[in-house]
Amino acid sequence: MPTVALLGDTMLGRGVAERLASVPAPALVAPDVVAVAAEADLRVANLECCISERGEPWPAPGKPFFFRAPPAAVEVLTGLAVDCVTLANNHALDFGEDGLLDTCEHLDRAGIAHVGAGPDAARARAPAVLESRGSRVTVVGATDHPDDFAATADRPGVAFADLRHGLPGWLDATVRDAGTEIVLVTPHWGPNMVPAPVAHVRRAAGALVEAGATLVAGHSAHVFHGVARPVLYDLGDFLDDYAVDPVLRNDLGLLFLVTLDGFGPTRLEAVPLRLEYCHTRLARGDDATWVRHRFRRACADLGTEVREEGDRLVIEWPSAPGGDRGP
């Protein structure tokens, strides 16, 4: 049974890009965080920027943020031994088609699989297949915003899915026809800075599970949400330069280690993180206490019991057909 490390929103542009100009890429993530990620067999992240030196800002009226990382940013991902990233999010086209295509090229050169965006709709929607411990894991990426980033038959873009109106046929078919024992769907869904999954996200989660997703690991809110097997509604942030909300505390996060079999997750370990400006380390003291309290409460609201093992938050489920798989 493979264990997958899930890293939330990883933004390597703007202030992080400026930091990369003066420090080596490994300095952005503390060695103890790298060590935790290394415990897993596979590592999957949401890359919330393009990696390019080209392109112009996307001409959408009112778009406030544009994230572009230099080619050296790939070393942050390789330093974490990331196996796959999803590009299905609202920043993949921040610097247009050139920026997106460069991102795919840099990832290809680094040997990092990518899903959720590409040079046309077919390749944007295409899953990646990872292999570990004798298991094959299909990774599927999709985003419910913005619709103007959507790839078409002859235009680069993201794998757009209007989840407010149910699963589109292509997404349902991709999950159902994956052909591997384990299917990980990683959607970018719902609004920013909300403390719990909104209604259309919960409906979409149920539909993805019904279609055959072994694990759903979402992102977009910038704060972690609770878990209801087999759904991690939001992974929160992993590395960025974002302003901090004093109530939601998006500077405190979790690194998730999830062990899977063909019936779903059997064990989840969540390790508290402290996101400083352009640097991520393990959370300690009051920060870790805050994370533990919030995660346990968020999971309890979804009917999931969490226990503590040392500095980790742990959820276990039975490995058997017919077990509780509903979000």
MARMAR-110007 format. One record per residue: y, x, z of N, C-alpha, C in turn; residue in three letters. Coordinates in pm, whole numbers, plus 50000, padded with zeros to 5 digits. Each point is the difference from the previous one (the first is absolute). Layout:
REM MARMAR-110007
YXZYXZYXZALA/...
This chain:
REM MARMAR-110007
498815008550000501194991550000501245008850000MET/500854999049897501195008549996501094995050094PRO/500825009350045501194996850076501225003249914THR/500914990449990501215001549919501215000950092VAL/500835010149979501295000950069501034992849915ALA/500744990850064501014992249930501385004050050LEU/500815005149908501365004350030500964989749941LEU/500954995650078500934989849954501035005449903GLY/501174993749997501045003549904500395014650015ASP/499805007549892500285014349998501115002449899THR/501215002150050501185001349915500475014550004MET/499945006649885500275014449994501305003249926LEU/500844989949978501265002149932501185001150096GLY/501184999049947501264999850074500045011050107ARG/500104996550127500105010150105498775008950008GLY/498824994249973498775008050003500055010349888VAL/500494996049883500135009449889500975011250035ALA/501094996750067500955010350042499345009850098GLU/499204994750091499315008650095499015009349928ARG/499354994849897499055008149925500645011949932LEU/501324999349980500705011249938500135011950093ALA/499804997850132500215010850096498785003350086SER/498984991349999498795002750079498784997949912VAL/498895006550031498784997749923499474985950025PRO/499334994549901499514986250009499154997550125ALA/499115009250041499194997150119500804998050128PRO/501255004450002500814998750121500434985650027ALA/499824991149903500444986250018499034991550081LEU/498775004550012498984992650076499385009650100VAL/500024996350127499505008850106498515002949981ALA/499565011950036498595003549983499044990550071PRO/500424994250114499084990950069499814987049923ASP/500994995949922499844988249915499075003349883VAL/500205011749941499115004449892498565000450049VAL/499815004750122498645001050056499364986350016ALA/500784990150041499454986550013499604994749863VAL/500865001649901499674995449865498755006949947ALA/499815012650039498855007749952498684995050059ALA/500044991950105498774994450056499344990249905GLU/500804994349909499474989949907499345006749880ALA/499194992449930499375004749877500944998549880ASP/500874989950006500944997349892501354996550061LEU/501075002749923501354996950048500774992749889ARG/500614988750035500734991649904501384997150058VAL/501045001249917501384998050045500774991449902ALA/501084994050048500964993149913501155009749972ASN/500115004749877501065009249961501224991949959LEU/501014999950085501154991249980501185007549939GLU/499745006449888501055007049925499385004549869CYS/500835004849910499475006949883500105015050027CYS/499225007749927500045014650007500405004849862ILE/501245004649987500545003049868501335007350012SER/500375006649894501355005649989500764993249887GLU/499464989049950500624993149888500324985650040ARG/500614992849905500224985750016501394996450050GLY/500314987449983501264994250047499674988650095GLU/500894997350097499734989150093499754986749928PRO/499024992650049499634987249940501204990550002TRP/500344993849886501234992149990499884985750050PRO/499504998350120499894986550058501244997350085ALA/500724989349974501184996850080499664998850148PRO/500745006950083499834998850144498875008350059GLY/499265007449917498925008450056500645011050084LYS/499655000850130500745009050089499455014250011PRO/498705002049977499405013050029499225005249879PHE/500125013049979499315006649889499385012950054PHE/498685000949994499295011150062499305008549893PHE/500415012649992499385009449906499735013150073ARG/498765004549994499585012450064499845011049897ALA/500205012550039499785011349907498515002649983PRO/499635007549896498575003049980499345006650121PRO/500755007550078499425006550118499484989950102ALA/500454987649991499564989850094498504997449990ALA/499415002849886498554998349987499275008150106VAL/500605011150041499355008750099499894993150136GLU/500874990350028499844992350123498694992349995VAL/499714994149885498784992249984498765008949998LEU/500075011349929498855008849996499755006550136THR/501085002350077499845005650133499274990650094GLY/500114987049973499284989850077498654996849938LEU/499675006549889498764997549925499894985449958ALA/501124994149959500004986149954499174999049872VAL/499084990449999499144998049884500584990349899ASP/500764990150048500504989549911501294994450058CYS/500954997049911501214992950042500124987349917VAL/500644990050058500414988449923501475001749965THR/500324996749876501385000249951500544985949982LEU/499214990250039500414986049985500984996450111ALA/501265002149974501034996850099501354999149931ASN/501024997350077501334997649945500825012749982ASN/499345011749998500725012549975499375008349889HIS/498904995549944499325007749897500885002449877ALA/500894990549969500865001049883501475002550039LEU/500225005450118501385002450043500775008549901ASP/499325009149931500655008349897499364997649864PHE/499674987549977499594995549870498615004349958GLY/499744997749873498675002849946499695014950002GLU/501015008349972499775014550003499575004450139ASP/500674995050102499645003750137498594995950035GLY/499594988049958498644995450029498965008349927LEU/500235002449872499025007749922499885014350052LEU/501135005850042499935013350060499184999850128ASP/500174989550079499254998750125498505000349973THR/499584992149904498574999649964499525013849955CYS/500835007049924499615013249951499875010150115GLU/500964999950093499945009250113498774997150087HIS/499704987450021498824996550079498725004149929LEU/499944997949870498835004049923499775015150012ASP/501065007649988499875014650010499505004350137ARG/500384992550102499585003350137498624994550034ALA/499404992549908498694994250026500034988350095GLY/501144993150008500144988350088499924987449915ILE/499034991550029499874987449928501184990950032ALA/500324991149907501114990650024499684986649937HIS/500464989550067499794986349954501314992550012VAL/500084988549934501114990950022501205001849910GLY/499995009949912501095001949904499485009149891ALA/500634999049881499555008349890500764997349873GLY/499585006149890500744999149875499924986549930PRO/499094991550045499914986449947499274991450102ASP/499954987049975499444990850099498545002950028ALA/499235003149897498565002350020499775011850093ALA/500745010949978499805011750085500674998550136ARG/501064992250009500614997350131499054992150089ALA/499264990949941499094991450076498635006450025ARG/499715010949931498675006050009499775006050138ALA/498844997750060499685005950131499605014649986PRO/499945006850113499425013350007498704999150079ALA/499075008749971498745000450073499875013650067VAL/499894999950132499845012150080498565000650050LEU/499505011950021498635001550046499955008650126GLU/499194995650098499835007650123498774994950075SER/499265009250060498834996750081499014990849927ARG/499895002149872499064992049922500514986249966GLY/501254996950038500584986949971501105001449895SER/500184989449923501094999449902500984989450048ARG/501275003950005501064991450051500984997049886VAL/500134987349965500994995949901501314997250071THR/501095005749948501344997850056500824992249898VAL/500584988950044500794991249913501414998950057VAL/501015001949918501394998850043500734988849928GLY/500884993050072500824989449941501224998050087ALA/501074994649943501214997250077500564986449962THR/500564992950098500584986849970501515000749977ASP/500555012049992501425001749969500265014449956HIS/501015001749912500824990149930499394996749863PRO/500254988149952499374996049874500565007749881ASP/501225005550010500545007349886499375013949985ASP/499195004250096499255012649988498664998049930PHE/499634987749969498664997249950499705007349870ALA/498855006549995499555006149875499624989049901ALA/500135003149873499574990949894499055007449908THR/499594993549894499065006249907500565012649936ALA/501335000849991500615011649934501145006250080ASP/500024997550134501065005750082499455004850133ARG/500365012250043499555004750131500554991450112PRO/499264999650110500464992550116498914998750103GLY/500184990450090499074998150111499054988449973VAL/498944999650079499054988849996500584988650083ALA/500794991749935500694989250070499084988050018PHE/500034994450121499204988150031500874990550081ALA/500294988449947500834990250069499154993050106ASP/499825006750112499084995050103500504987450069LEU/501234996549983500504987550058499354987949935ARG/499435002049883499354989049928498525002849979HIS/499405007450091498575002849992499715013049927GLY/498715003549993499625012149930500074997749849LEU/500665008849926499934998949855498575003049954PRO/499654995049884498645001649952499565014449989GLY/500925008949957499605013949982499615006450133TRP/500734996650108499715006150130498694994550057LEU/499804987049990498764994050045498815006349926ASP/500125001549870498905005549921499765014850033ALA/501075007550022499855014250032499225001950129THR/500294991850100499295001050128498564995349984VAL/499814988649934498644994549986499095009049917ARG/500585006749901499195007749906500005014950031ASP/500385003750122500155014250032498715007849980ALA/498874994350036498735006549975499655011050097GLY/500705000950113499665009850103499774992650132THR/499325006750091499684993950128501254997150082GLU/500995009049990501224999050080501194998449909ILE/500844989950027501204997449921501194999650095VAL/500915009449984501225000750078501164995149915LEU/500644989350044501194994949931501215003550085VAL/501005006249936501185004450073501254993749939THR/500384988050047501134992849943501325003450069PRO/501045000649920501365001150052500564985849998HIS/500114993950118500264985650002500964996350113TRP/500704989149978500854994650105501315007450017GLY/500874994750087501335005750019500005012150093PRO/501105007449994500215011250092500334995050140ASN/499695008450099500484998550137499714986250059MET/498764995949990499534987950069498885004350094VAL/499884993850118499055004850100498574995349981PRO/499784990649907498664994449980499884995249856ALA/498774998649949499844995849861500524985949976PRO/500724998449889500544986949964498904991749935VAL/500304987249978498964990549958499345003849868ALA/500785003949900499365002649870499155012750006HIS/500345009350087499185011950018498654996350062VAL/500034991250098498734995950063499134992249901ARG/500624991749918499204992949899499405009749900ARG/500795009649955499515009849903498885008450060ALA/500125003350127498955007750066498684992549996ALA/500044987250031498784992049996499414999349861GLY/500864998949898499514999349863499375013249957ALA/500565011350044499445013049965498635001950066LEU/499884995650123498705000850068498984991149929VAL/500434988149962499114990849928499555006049867GLU/500895007749937499665006349872499045011750017ALA/499885005150124499035010750024500575012950055GLY/501264999950044500565012250058499265003450130ALA/499565012350011499375004950122501055002950106THR/501165005049956501125003150088501284997649925LEU/500964993550066501344998149946500965007550091VAL/500785009049942500935008150079501384999049937ALA/500864991650060501294997049941501115008950051GLY/501164998549934501215007250039501194993049938HIS/501175003250050501304995049953500944997450115SER/499494995750116500884995850109500705011750068ALA/499465012249985500505012150066499685000450149HIS/499304990050050499505000250137498544995349996VAL/499185005550087498594996249998499824985950055PHE/499004993049945499634986750043498625000450062HIS/499544988450044498684999150060498895000049896GLY/498774999850051498805000849918499134987850026VAL/499484994049891498994989550010498955003349895ALA/498825003950044498995005149907499854991249876ARG/500015006049881500145014249967501405003549950PRO/501034994650063501375001749949500875007650099VAL/500585011049953501105006850068501264995249928LEU/500714990850064501084993449927501125009449960TYR/500325009850084501025009749961499755013150072ASP/499995010849923499765013250057501265006050063LEU/501174994249970501245006050049500365012449920GLY/500895008150056500475012049932499235012350046ASP/499985010249912499355012750035500985011749999PHE/500865000949899500955011049991501204995349921LEU/501225002250053501194995349930501275005250068ASP/501134995149950501305003150060500764987150036ASP/499264989250024500604986950011500804998050130TYR/501004991349992500714995750120499024992650092ALA/500225000950129499064994650097500524987050060VAL/499174989649995500334987450065499665001550149ASP/500974997750089499755002550143499014990250063PRO/499764988749936499054990250054498625001849938VAL/499935000449867498715001249932499455014250003LEU/500845009750022499595014050017499125004949884ARG/500575000149881499265005349886499865015150005ASN/500515006350105499775014450020498735002650081ASP/499304989450037498735001350070498924993249916LEU/498935007149971499004994649909498595003350042GLY/499094998349906498585002350024499365006649878LEU/499105008950025499105005249897498634993750026LEU/499484993149898498774992350016498805007549944PHE/498925000450075498715005049954499034988350003LEU/499494996149883499154988249990498655003849940VAL/498944997050074498645002449951499484987249938THR/499415001449881499634988349919498545000449958LEU/499424988149989498774998449925500214988649901ASP/498954995949934500154989849897500414986450050GLY/499924997750131500384987150056501434999950055PHE/500645011750008501365000750051500185011550097GLY/501135000350068500225010650099499114998050122PRO/499465010950051499204999450122500715006150120THR/500935009149973500755006350108501375004149946ARG/501024997450080501365004149969500555008150117LEU/500575011549971500735007850099501445001349951GLU/500944996650086501425000849966500665010250092ALA/500665009849939500585011150075501534998849995VAL/500684998850114501474998250000500745011949942PRO/501034996949920500845010049935501454998550042LEU/500715011149995501465000150019500615005449873ARG/500804991549932500665003949877501425004750034LEU/500185013050002501345005550014500635000749862GLU/501225004449991500665000849870499275010249912TYR/499314995149897499305008549903498905008450064CYS/499434995250110498925007250065499174990250081HIS/498685001249991499104991150072499085008150091THR/499894995450124499135006450098499284989050079ARG/499065003950085499364990350086500984995150106LEU/499914987250034500854994350105499455003950137ALA/500905002050094499635003650137500784991350098ARG/499564999950124500764993950108500384985649975GLY/501284996750024500474986249986499854994849858ASP/500175008949900499844995749861498574995149976ASP/499035007550045498604996149980499694987150076ALA/500564998750119499804987850079500534987849926THR/501195001549941500614989049924499104996049883TRP/499495009949927499144997249885498734992850045VAL/499385004950106498764993750048500234985550039ARG/501094997550072500294986350045500254990949880HIS/500795004649906500334991449887498784997349912ARG/499175010049977498844997949914498994990750067PHE/499775001750127499064991150069500494985649997ARG/501304998150019500544986449998499934994049860ARG/500335008049897499964995049862498584996349960ALA/499025008050042498614996849969499524987750077CYS/500414999050126499614988450081500494987149936ALA/501205000449942500554988149932499144995649883ASP/499205009449947499104996949888498554998650044LEU/499784999850133498674997950053499135012550004GLY/500625011849996499265012549998500215007650130THR/498895004450059500085007450125500055015049973GLU/500895006750068500195014549986499765006550136VAL/499285011049999499865007650123500555014149979ARG/500215007150109500535013549993498915010150032GLU/499925010349919499115011350024500855012549995GLU/500375005150116500895011450004501344996449940GLY/500435007549900501304997449937499874991049877ASP/498854993649982499784991949880499764985450035ARG/500374991749905499744985650008498804997149912LEU/499024992850054498724998649931499624985249988VAL/499534996549880499434986849974498635002349941ILE/499004992650046498655001049945499524986149960GLU/499234999749890499424987649951498525002349969TRP/499194989450003498605001649963499855002749853PRO/499005008149965499695002549860498854991149960SER/500344988149951498944990649963500574989449907ALA/499214995149907500474989049915500254987650084PRO/501034992649958500304987650070500895002050121GLY/500445012550024500895002550112501394994549973GLY/500895001750095501354994849989500785008449899ASP/500244994549880500765007249898501274992649961ARG/500344989850071501184992249961501265005050065GLY/501125001349923501255004550059500654989050082PRO/
